[in-house]
């Protein structure tokens, strides 16, 4: 059966096996009317039998599973599950329930066969996938089981008995699935050879033969794996320790939750367990896609994960929010699920198929043994019997100890790597005619952090031929450099010839020195992957004319002003061979390549670019088979050029190449310092080195002048001014660090990256400067510009170039004609002084017509990475054609100015362009006036300094709010956000901070009531510290009349004579009317019902305060605000 089909069958088996909806409600089922067992019987007489039987059965299971070849034990597990749930349904007494738990203990112990089986049926290269699939399948089964059970119980759709019956049906299906699992063949006579590391000093592999060892010797051998294989030992130790702690957490976490749920908090245990299994399935499934060197960084992973779990458990013991506890539990379990799956994969990859179950079962047994000890001391009544919170503090300490346990070897390993870097230097003197050398550890694997030098010293009358016999290294970080050694002016020099890494492939295999030269091999490895064989090389010295070897030309030349020809070779004995030539100059090197043989590949590399491990920037890559444009000329950018020759065949009396060289002016030289342009023909202006790349440390400035002067106006002709215009043909410059500076008397803009995406820039004058600056690091392609003179109408000229604004307030309106097709206007707004910290508040009204035009406002330089930058475009203009409005605020901070740039580049869109600005510099960090006057008519706002932008550090503001006599102060706080416990708002009664305080506020506050004083004064103090600054606060205040004021100023009491007169008049009229009705018999006394009289209260209570009407956010809790 194909491994994918087997994997699918195993996954189905795992899903159905774990689909046991009766499991989470086992205790309620036993307590229900179906069984009627008491809680004491369940926990003291039934459940302990599972613990005992699990431990007892686990020992023979992990001893025998490998010998029985897994499938019989898998079938035994399914049969035990069937027996468990059958007894649970039809069993009656305690004895039968105890047998049921024994069966379940047997099933639990036999589960290791399920995890081991999958590794025995697939190839080792699929271990990572099969681990993810099978563990995820198990979690998926649990998720659906728990979800179904929770839904049934919550909705009342089914009883506990129905859940148990569904479970029996599922485990019955599992039994039939187990019968179709393919059997595992016994290992052959010669056994299986598995690399377990370098087990012995003699670098041998372990070979296990079942027929040659007795049972006990086999067990002894399996136990010796922990001694011989550090990877298995380390991952197994973490497996046992972490599983112990995780099992304990799972057993007692619901007791921790119950502590809060008894206080009325949310109960969602079933939902959390469903989410937990789903997250576990997702984590384990996607583990196969994580590309990580688990073996190398095992100790570090265990340290970080154990420390994270320790912090999580400590939080669970201290926090009283049930939702946070749920989240921490999910976080802890996700870490465990991910690492236990990784542990299964790593350990299985180190074993052969006769040891899987033994190692997995032994790890589980140790975990259960440790858990028994932990339970006895922490929870048992014969131990410390700690409260649940203290238990989780102990579990936190337990994982902290695990973190420290793995931190120590990791730290020691890092120290060894830093301090014990392996350096090897081997010299082969001129008298050693031949030799062989290899990388340390060859052919098993080399070591980390190697720096090995092999120097074949030169001999004046001989050359050196080096051949690579075997080569295999990690392709990215481990490499071999080949250097030519030569003597020049009595000093030994080196020229790097080649860099080798990865597999041999099509890399050169033979390297020749010049006569009188030598070779140096330099091998470097890093601290990561080293499971590669390395290399073996051999060399021999040869004398010209006495050997078939052909020496390379001398590897070093200096270019002068006279054209010279490089020496060539006419024969090569080896194919896949290589030579190097280095040419130096005082400025640059110019080559003229007249001929290349069809077997020659030539790479031209700037010497400075060959200092890295690999060649990234090749100046030219030519070969004689495909290069037809000969002669071919090329110039270097720097003063040193390397020519790397590779030969793919054998030369037979024909020159390999014909190349001339001479000194040249470097392309990195700045261009002409002055350029004159006119309106008829544009002039191309490029960066040094374009189009390949510009150079480091450039500082090139060019003055550009437009030759046309102003044209006198004709009868029907507008008046023009001649200005310089730039057209951007190509622009690619390192962002913000390298830039082209546009200067019109003063710097205007620094353009980098892709020059803001513009196609033209039009200056405001006829003489400008262009300055190109680059640093020492990244270089890009550079730029290609067209410069020309442009006739700009006088009415299209910008106000200034740039317009400098330095007043505290300013308002200006600009309207540009639709005929002004090319415009770039710049305004720079400076704060009024440097004595205070300012914020600019700006209102911009604008109307743009074309998609390509914009207004860009920036706080400081208009850099690409400037986050305080805003671009206004035409898409914000409404369809009715009205101007758009935008408010902008910037803090001055360290930025010297605010810059505004209006750009238009040749569109034909009709309509005027409008640009109006109105700005004001406002002082920052200023407290409002100390005395604030409140009145009874208006609500007045008071805010923290600079609200709603963050307030400043070290603020100490005091305000005294004064109301008129016989009034009190009422405030409504509508927004409040400060740094908690560091920045405060304190409200006091009266006009002093020595009075009693009404509120002491910090952090985030929301208010549902008004705050008022008893007197007519209130003191408010705002204090901030040196650290975090947030939005601050906003409040509204008002004066509210007191009861005394109402009594003294009521019209009822101030007009007593008039009131008395009215009252007597009303009473007299009422009595007269009543007498008249009685005498005229128009009033029937029987019709008078005193219960029908309604008393109207003209002074009704208000249902909503004035403050709530003003501030819709406020909603009073009662109708009486006093």
Secondary structure, DSSP 4 states (H G I P E B T S, - for coil): --HHHHHHHHHHHHHHHH--TTGGGHHHHHHSTTT---HHHIIIIITHHHHHHHHHHHHHHHHHHHHHTTHHHHHHHHHHHHHHHHHHHH--SHHHHHHHHHHHHHHHHTHHHHHHHHHHHS-GGGHHHHHHHHHHHHHHHHHHHHHHHHHHHHHT-S-HHHHHHHHHHHHHHHHHHHHTSPPPPPP-TT--EE--SS-STT-PPEE--GGGS-HHHHHHHHHHHHHH-HHHHHHHHHHHHHHHHHHHHHHHHHHHHHHHHTTT----HHHHHHHHHHHHHHHHHHGGG----TTTTHHHHHHHHHHHHHHHHHHHHH---HHHHHHHHHHHHHHHHHHHHHHHHHHHHTS-TTTHHHHHHHHHHHHHHHHHHHHHHHTSTTTT---HHHHHHHHHHHHHHHHHHHHHHHHHHHHHHHH--EEEEEEE-TT--EEEEE-TTTTT---SSEEEEEEE--BTTBEEEEEEEEEE--TTT-EEEEEEEEEETTEEEEEEEEEE-SB-TTS--EEEPPTT-EEEEEEE--SS---S-EEEEEEEEE-TTSSS--PPPPSEEE--SS-EE----SB-SSSSEEEEEEEE-SSEEEEEEEEE-TTEEEEEEEGGGGSSSS----SEEEETTT--S-SEEEE-SSSEEEEEEEESS--BSS-SEEEEEEEE--TTS---SEEEE-SSS-EEEE-TTTTT---SS-EEEEEEEE---PBPP-TT---EEEEEEEEEEEEEB-TTTSEEEEESSSEEEEE-BTGGG-SEEE-SSSEEEEEEE--SS----EEEEEEEEEEEEGGG--SSTTEEE-SSEEEEEEEE-TT--EEEEEEEEE-S-SSS-EEEEEEEEEE--STT-EEEEEESS--TT-SSEEEEEGGGS-TT-PPEEEEEEEE-TT--EEEEEEEEES----S-EEEEEEEEEEESS-PPPSEEE--SS--EEEE-TTTTSPPPTT-EEEEEEE--TTEEEEEEEEEEE--TTTSEEEEEESSSTTS-EEEEE-SB---SS-EE-SSSEEEEEEE--SS----EEEEEEEEEE-HHHHHHH-HHHHTHHHHHHHHHHHHHHHHHHHHHHHHTT---GGG--GGG-----SSPPPSS-HHHHH-TT---SSS---
